Amino acid sequence: MPNYDYEHQVCGLQECACALGRIFERFQSIHDQPLTTCPVCGGPVRRLISKPMISVPRSDAEIRDAGFTKLVRRDDGVYENVTARNGESRYVHRDKPETMPDLSKVISD
């Protein structure tokens, strides 16, 4: 479920921890309507636009484990397979198709 941020517009109670501009989070289904009132004080709130949480593989091992192949150019027509799996050639040569990564190990129907 997505996590949405809401900002208080006005506090509905005199003695309340919900101050103007205070932000709180709420887990909601993507199909739920945005909140219009604070569940604590009843004051008006608005949903903020926030950046999504996207996980991107950072290391060569994470790239390989995610099913990708990373080739780094080493010379004219020569690439190093830095995510080589067992049985794969570490270096890929343009004119030698047998050195190409075996994609059948990663791609399935």
Steps between C-alpha positions, in 0.01 A plus 500: 500500500626850422602738776348848467607821676239746626548856627277674755333817376335607827477322834145403605574496876648762733736266693621275220834360380379557143656839427457694177737357239563178695541202268382145570508179299215264416511162325207481258398300200560675170124479445410679828390863489749749650435605860341843540504512881753399765406174675622646834368856514253514210670804346542532123800335336636477147695218338853588396682387191797290608769311316449127453729245662683321220763241569778492241774236504834668570766229493586260220386208719158664554469562125581133429260376771223716347550313171691765305831481317747787510765528229785752538695599189868413531627528141367532147254212476594357842271528803542369853196323644522627859186303592618167354323193636643148529607371159488840328801661339642795693586680174264544207654540155299656220606237243461197730132421569597217736619763750157665520314463834255208517167680541305174526629476860325825590203527264219248532151471353 
